[in-house]
Amino acid sequence: MGKTILILGGGTAGVAAANVLADVLPPGNHLTLVDRSPVHLFFASLPLLLVGRRKPSQLTRELSRLESRGLKFIQTEVEGLDLVGKTVLTKAGKLPYDALLIALGAERNEGLIPGQKEWAFNPYSLEETGQLSAKLARFPGGRIALFIADLPFTGAVAPYEIVLLLHDYFRRRGLRRQVEIVLITPEQRPFSFAPPKISTAVEELLAQAGIKLLTGHSVTRITKTGELFLDRGELTADLILAIPRHEPPPCLRSSPLAGPGGWLEVDPHSLETAWEAVYALGDVTGIQTSTGHWLPKVGFFAHYQAEVAARNLALKLSGKEPSFKFRGGAAGASMLTAFRRGCFVSLSAYAIPPAMTLSPPNTLAYLTKTIFEKYWLTAWF
């Protein structure tokens, strides 16, 4: 008798798992993807939308297109899990499962800091990034401040990509001298999960672009007039961008799967939880490195985790021993530093201590990232 496999979440991890399982599941099993949104967003290219190098339609795909792979898509909100009864509770009713892959990502809380929702743009929102892009096209000059509300957050390279792309954007328009760019982060150093030499390299990239970096600072309040009150001091900005606090989805916070901070606990190599045939993937997980830092919540890790969990599950359902492992490493990723420029990034987060490399900016790194964008939105849909 065939098994029912549910995938919760249509982000990077969920889409990758759905595609792999559609390819490798033994015949006779039933695969369903559940997400509250009808569309998948290629999150990694939002910074390019911000500076006018992408349109919203170029970054989204209907999740219903995955049904051509032989799976079912249900658009509904997940409300909770009944792990004992092997049932997912949703607004559309109860969904039974034999195996479960949880890839619900992280919730973004814009209400943590007074004034943030009202007076700051969220560059992690497709709608607000589009609005911000239009505003930047009319921006005459002044101070632009980008701050990270809290740790951990999704997209470890995104804040640095955004400010570097803004530098390049105004430089190309001949307005760079009229624009001051400030990045505020609670991290004690950029990429605090990486070796100090990587942080130094990033600091040098920002300094070369004339971007002011404030580390170890938290924003506590924003006013209508553009004042940002910090835990130490304050500054005024003409345009404010805020990366919201990231939290585990409410439907999972009281789950037996939740660990420190509410993030789901998994085996760091198999991504399986303490419950048989229940996996957690991507940003919803809480994996810590040997230095005590959170494993970065980035797309290439979510992708690799999905591959591992999906292939191991398929082996189990075929009566075979799981053999795939997530090793906490990735190579060939890119961090954008300008239009047509980027740095290659490699990371071995499970190494003791964690290891990372960052190449000098080059054209090939930019092209690699844009080629992967096109591959992802074409081959997986």
C-alpha positions, 0 to 999 in steps of 0.5 A: 500500500502506498504511503502519503508524504506531506511537505510543508512549505513552498520555499527553497527547501520545500520545492527542492524536496518536492522535485527530488521526491517526484523523481525518486519516490517508489511508484504508488506513493502519494506526495503533497506540498502545502503552503499558504501562498500560491507562489514561490519566490526566488528570494536570493534575487530580491536585492537585484529587484531593489536596484531595478535589475529584476521585475517581480514577475521574473522572481516568482512561479506558481506552486501549482506548476509542480503538479505537472511532476505528479504531486498535489499542491494544497494552498492553506495555512498550517495551524499545528501538528499532531505527531502522535496521530500523524496528522497536520492541522490546517485551515483546510482541515486535517491532513494525514501523513506517513512521512512529513518534511517540515520546511515552513521557514521563518516568520518575519516579525516587524512589530518587535521594534516600535515604528519599524513597520510604519517607517521602515521598508522591509527588503525581504518583502517582494511588495515592499522591495518593489515599492522601495525600488521606485522610491530609490529611482526618485531619491535625491540624496541623503542618508540611507540606513539598513539595519538587522533587527535581531539574530539569527536571520535569513540570508546571511549575505543579503544585507551586505549585498543590498548595501553594496548594490546600493553603492553601485546603483548610485555610483552609476547614476552619478549620485554616490557623493550625495548618498551616505549608506549605513549598515547597522548589525547586532553581529559583533563582526560581519559573518560572525559564524565565519573565521575573523579573516572573512569578517575583515575581508567584508569590512574592507569591501564595505570600506572601499565602497564608503559604506559605514558599518556599525557592529554590535548595535541594536535599533530600539525605536524608529520615529516618523522623522527618521530617527533611529534610536540605538542601544548606544546612541542614535542617528537620523536617516532619510530612508530606512530599510529594516531586516525584521526579526526572524522567528519560528512559525507560531504553529511549531513553537510549542511543538515537541520538535522545538528546541532552543529559541523555538527552532526545530531540533534535527539530526545535523546530518540526516535532518530527521527529528526525534520522531520517526519519518519526520524531517525538518529542513531549511530556515525552520531548523536550529542547528548550531556549529562548534563555535556555538553560532547558528548554522546560517539560514541560507538557500544553498543549505536549505537546498542541500538539506532537502536533497539529503532528506528526500533521498533518504526518505525514498530509500527508507520507503524502498526498504533500503538503508539511508545513506545520504548525509548533510555535511554542513558545507557548500561551494560555488555560492555567490555574494553580489557586490555590484551589477555584474560583480560578485564574490564566490563563497564557500563554507564548511560550517561543520568543520572544527572550527568552521571554515569559509572562503571569500574570493575577490569580486569578479564577473564570473561569480555574478554570472554564476548566481544569475545562471542559477536563478534561471536554472532554478525557476526553469528546471524546478517548475 
